[in-house]
Amino acid sequence: MANKTCLITGANSGIGFETAKALCVKGYKVILVCRTKEKANTAISNIKLQYPEANMDYAVADLSSQAEIRSLAKVLAERQQVIDVLINNAGSWYSDMVLTDDGIERQWAINHLAPFLLTHLLLPLMMASEDPRIITVSSDSHFHGKIHFDDVNLTNNYHGLRAYAQSKLANVLFTRAFDQIKPHRKLTINAVQPGLVKTDIGLKHTFSFHGLIWKLRRLTGKTPDKGAATSIFLASNEKIKGESGKYWDNCKSKAVSKKAANTYDAERLWNLSLQQCGITDYFGQIV
């Protein structure tokens, strides 16, 4: 896999870190997208301790901000000629409802709109690859999700778990819609279920009670390296070249929820996402 480049969001810890480390071992150049320079440098140093030859770079962005996502894409366009793999790994879970500077609920902004917008902005770099692969980390929580089209911010009925499940359902619907309307066959996109993983996602921005529940629940979870296995598989396995529009768990594709298979909802979400990101033509720059 020498000379292939993979961009991973949320790459400084948990599943993202383990994905970055494994792909470095496979010979990829890995670009770690992190919230701060300090977090990126720490992650890079930790990988270098084990694999001194690892080829890495980093970029900084707060993925809750569409302005920062657009700035990130500009920086990458200046530095890179090609991105072979984009792994939309970054995810969040919040107990309380807070709007971003764009007026969007944080989980919806980070978990769904960030992958939607960043993928759009990086399409020219990905089309320079012979085998461009887009991977978005979702969750089986999508089986419990519902897209509240009239109020995706959940302004009148907010709960952290409800917002999380909604955003994970959106990941799968985005994957479905993208695959159905993409203008080039070589572009592939898939969603991933990493499983219950022992990370700090349920501790960072949650009420003390929610944090306690997460600590107990994650006791039965996978280690982050095992949680990263399917993302690594989708990024690097040559046998699945061309596979697209699927939902993967334990390195195998599986059925999605009825809501995630709803073509009408996929189209409706696509149009809403275009509006929220201020995009008029998602694929226009590569057609």
Phi and psi in degrees as a GROMACS rama.xvg file:
@    title "Ramachandran Plot"
@    xaxis  label "Phi"
@    yaxis  label "Psi"
@TYPE xy
-57.1399  144.792  ALA-2
74.9877  6.17697  ASN-3
-93.5935  144.086  LYS-4
-118.404  132.706  THR-5
-123.985  131.221  CYS-6
-104.859  129.15  LEU-7
-126.553  123.05  ILE-8
-85.8286  150.645  THR-9
60.9388  43.8236  GLY-10
-94.4512  3.94412  ALA-11
-89.6616  -8.89252  ASN-12
-154.564  168.145  SER-13
57.8025  -138.264  GLY-14
-60.6819  -41.7816  ILE-15
-61.6743  -42.6213  GLY-16
-63.3016  -46.1866  PHE-17
-65.623  -35.2227  GLU-18
-64.5888  -45.3811  THR-19
-60.332  -46.5159  ALA-20
-60.5459  -46.5696  LYS-21
-64.5179  -39.5074  ALA-22
-72.822  -29.7928  LEU-23
-61.6636  -42.4666  CYS-24
-61.6389  -34.5015  VAL-25
-78.2804  -2.90353  LYS-26
98.4972  6.8388  GLY-27
-74.655  150.24  TYR-28
-82.7693  126.161  LYS-29
-116.05  127.924  VAL-30
-103.937  118.204  ILE-31
-93.5078  121.277  LEU-32
-98.6674  119.933  VAL-33
-133.501  165.874  CYS-34
-73.1885  -29.9407  ARG-35
-137.379  157.465  THR-36
-62.712  -37.8872  LYS-37
-62.7227  -44.2854  GLU-38
-64.2947  -39.2965  LYS-39
-65.3462  -45.9972  ALA-40
-64.2151  -37.2485  ASN-41
-63.8025  -44.7141  THR-42
-63.0185  -43.9764  ALA-43
-62.6084  -43.5607  ILE-44
-61.6762  -40.5919  SER-45
-66.2722  -37.7319  ASN-46
-69.7378  -41.0324  ILE-47
-62.6862  -30.549  LYS-48
-60.8064  -35.6548  LEU-49
-91.8  -33.7022  GLN-50
-134.054  82.8645  TYR-51
-58.1375  -24.6678  PRO-52
-87.2259  1.63652  GLU-53
-57.2479  134.921  ALA-54
-100.311  107.582  ASN-55
-136.878  155.19  MET-56
-142.984  173.984  ASP-57
-144.441  161.639  TYR-58
-143.402  150.693  ALA-59
-112.413  133.209  VAL-60
-163.082  143.4  ALA-61
-91.9044  108.014  ASP-62
-74.9121  -1.25627  LEU-63
-81.3112  -11.0884  SER-64
-108.356  119.926  SER-65
-66.3174  -31.9412  GLN-66
-63.2596  -41.7385  ALA-67
-70.354  -33.8117  GLU-68
-64.2357  -41.8125  ILE-69
-66.4135  -38.3358  ARG-70
-65.9987  -39.7103  SER-71
-58.1086  -46.2634  LEU-72
-62.9283  -37.7268  ALA-73
-65.4021  -42.7718  LYS-74
-61.1987  -43.9231  VAL-75
-65.7744  -37.6909  LEU-76
-64.2675  -31.0378  ALA-77
-76.3285  -30.5503  GLU-78
-92.8502  -32.98  ARG-79
-113.574  148.19  GLN-80
-99.0913  -23.5859  GLN-81
-153.539  146.485  VAL-82
-126.405  120.347  ILE-83
-85.5735  -35.0314  ASP-84
-135.693  130.432  VAL-85
-115.32  119.451  LEU-86
-111.725  106.318  ILE-87
-80.1598  84.0304  ASN-88
-98.0559  -30.8519  ASN-89
-57.932  135.308  ALA-90
-149.263  159.743  GLY-91
-142.114  160.976  SER-92
-143.872  125.974  TRP-93
-126.819  140.63  TYR-94
-77.1767  -37.2778  SER-95
-105.615  155.896  ASP-96
-91.9018  115.614  MET-97
-132.751  138.979  VAL-98
-92.1792  145.105  LEU-99
-76.1934  177.408  THR-100
-62.8894  -19.9897  ASP-101
-87.0051  1.30759  ASP-102
78.9991  26.5366  GLY-103
-120.406  138.946  ILE-104
-58.3162  137.949  GLU-105
-59.6529  -43.6853  ARG-106
-65.8382  -40.6623  GLN-107
-62.63  -40.3365  TRP-108
-65.5959  -47.9568  ALA-109
-79.7047  -45.6828  ILE-110
-79.6394  -31.2196  ASN-111
-114.806  -57.5445  HIS-112
-66.4382  -32.9209  LEU-113
-61.4693  -49.4682  ALA-114
-60.3172  -40.5053  PRO-115
-60.8074  -47.9981  PHE-116
-74.0172  -45.7973  LEU-117
-63.4532  -40.2128  LEU-118
-59.307  -45.6227  THR-119
-56.951  -47.4563  HIS-120
-69.9755  -27.6003  LEU-121
-94.6767  1.22873  LEU-122
-56.8336  -40.6093  LEU-123
-59.9761  -39.8237  PRO-124
-68.3841  -35.1697  LEU-125
-73.4172  -33.1798  MET-126
-69.6955  -13.6656  MET-127
-78.2034  -8.37311  ALA-128
-89.8304  150.834  SER-129
-76.6162  -23.7197  GLU-130
-141.821  70.3484  ASP-131
-75.2254  127.7  PRO-132
-124.154  130.23  ARG-133
-113.466  128.726  ILE-134
-130.222  127.777  ILE-135
-120.844  126.61  THR-136
-79.6964  113.744  VAL-137
-108.462  -142.349  SER-138
-172.514  154.152  SER-139
-67.71  -7.05582  ASP-140
-59.3407  -19.8283  SER-141
-63.3817  -22.4496  HIS-142
-64.7182  -22.9564  PHE-143
-99.8879  1.4636  HIS-144
-87.4763  159.734  GLY-145
-146.985  133.656  LYS-146
-84.3148  115.833  ILE-147
-88.3327  79.3455  HIS-148
-58.374  -31.2945  PHE-149
-80.9118  -11.9081  ASP-150
-162.886  72.3238  ASP-151
-67.3186  -18.4167  VAL-152
-73.6924  -12.5912  ASN-153
55.845  39.7679  LEU-154
-56.7313  -40.2615  THR-155
-95.3266  -4.06935  ASN-156
-154.76  55.0088  ASN-157
-82.1945  136.912  TYR-158
-150.412  137.119  HIS-159
-55.5221  -42.5641  GLY-160
-68.8724  -36.1837  LEU-161
-65.2106  -42.2796  ARG-162
-66.067  -39.4332  ALA-163
-65.1085  -48.259  TYR-164
-61.8975  -38.4921  ALA-165
-60.6421  -44.9983  GLN-166
-67.5168  -35.2441  SER-167
-71.7245  -34.6722  LYS-168
-63.3514  -39.9404  LEU-169
-61.3507  -36.3866  ALA-170
-57.6315  -43.3641  ASN-171
-73.0379  -40.2224  VAL-172
-65.2297  -38.7688  LEU-173
-60.2839  -45.0871  PHE-174
-59.4137  -43.7429  THR-175
-64.7485  -48.043  ARG-176
-65.3879  -45.0793  ALA-177
-56.4855  -47.198  PHE-178
-64.4755  -33.1232  ASP-179
-73.7575  -30.9037  GLN-180
-114.555  1.514  ILE-181
-58.8607  140.519  LYS-182
-86.035  -9.86145  PRO-183
-130.268  128.609  HIS-184
-65.3168  -29.5988  ARG-185
-68.9304  -20.7235  LYS-186
-69.762  123.415  LEU-187
-120.726  147.942  THR-188
-142.092  136.455  ILE-189
-144.679  155.6  ASN-190
-110.985  152.457  ALA-191
-126.334  138.895  VAL-192
-105.651  107.292  GLN-193
-78.8804  -14.7671  PRO-194
89.8016  -179.978  GLY-195
-76.0448  116.078  LEU-196
-119.952  143.596  VAL-197
-78.0337  79.4739  LYS-198
-121.653  -179.696  THR-199
-98.7261  15.4636  ASP-200
-58.05  -31.7637  ILE-201
-90.9329  8.38938  GLY-202
-115.687  -25.9877  LEU-203
-70.0584  -40.8451  LYS-204
-134.022  41.8076  HIS-205
-124.804  158.904  THR-206
-63.2141  157.326  PHE-207
-57.9117  -38.5652  SER-208
-66.044  -44.7661  PHE-209
-63.0961  -37.933  HIS-210
-63.3509  -39.9963  GLY-211
-63.326  -44.9955  LEU-212
-60.2064  -41.7798  ILE-213
-64.9401  -41.4845  TRP-214
-58.0467  -41.337  LYS-215
-70.6093  -42.8799  LEU-216
-66.7104  -40.0944  ARG-217
-73.2533  -8.79512  ARG-218
-58.0782  -29.8525  LEU-219
-94.6015  5.99356  THR-220
-84.1894  172.757  GLY-221
-77.4301  160.588  LYS-222
-74.0721  154.345  THR-223
-56.4798  -34.8816  PRO-224
-65.1617  -36.0001  ASP-225
-73.199  -34.6688  LYS-226
-64.8549  -26.2214  GLY-227
-83.9487  -9.71286  ALA-228
-57.2603  -41.0691  ALA-229
-73.2959  -36.6725  THR-230
-61.4013  -43.421  SER-231
-62.8225  -43.4443  ILE-232
-59.8898  -47.8346  PHE-233
-67.4033  -31.4442  LEU-234
-74.2325  -31.4931  ALA-235
-121.239  -17.1213  SER-236
-77.0013  122.732  ASN-237
-73.3792  -24.976  GLU-238
-68.0894  -20.7085  LYS-239
-102.922  14.6281  ILE-240
-54.4221  129.34  LYS-241
93.1874  -14.4302  GLY-242
-68.9921  132.103  GLU-243
-155.558  153.428  SER-244
76.945  20.4624  GLY-245
-113.705  169.307  LYS-246
-118.497  125.019  TYR-247
-117.807  142.93  TRP-248
-146.331  128.78  ASP-249
53.2523  41.463  ASN-250
65.4526  21.8131  CYS-251
-134.957  145.632  LYS-252
-77.7979  149.565  SER-253
-147.537  170.26  LYS-254
-70.6803  149.676  ALA-255
-101.637  176.1  VAL-256
-68.3562  163.5  SER-257
-60.4669  -37.9674  LYS-258
-67.6217  -34.8707  LYS-259
-73.317  -19.2076  ALA-260
-94.2022  3.9384  ALA-261
-79.9419  108.432  ASN-262
-63.2681  -38.3783  THR-263
-63.1169  -43.8302  TYR-264
-67.3999  -35.3298  ASP-265
-61.9328  -43.6253  ALA-266
-67.877  -40.2611  GLU-267
-64.5545  -41.7795  ARG-268
-65.9669  -41.3409  LEU-269
-56.5012  -48.1939  TRP-270
-66.2424  -38.9589  ASN-271
-64.0761  -41.4427  LEU-272
-66.6235  -40.1594  SER-273
-55.7303  -46.3813  LEU-274
-63.0627  -46.1302  GLN-275
-68.6458  -26.2245  GLN-276
-97.3919  -2.04484  CYS-277
66.6786  36.8669  GLY-278
-104.123  130.763  ILE-279
-99.0809  -32.4181  THR-280
-141.94  101.243  ASP-281
-62.7867  -40.6753  TYR-282
-106.746  6.393  PHE-283
-57.6887  -32.9908  GLY-284
-75.1452  -10.4026  GLN-285
-121.533  -2.16291  ILE-286
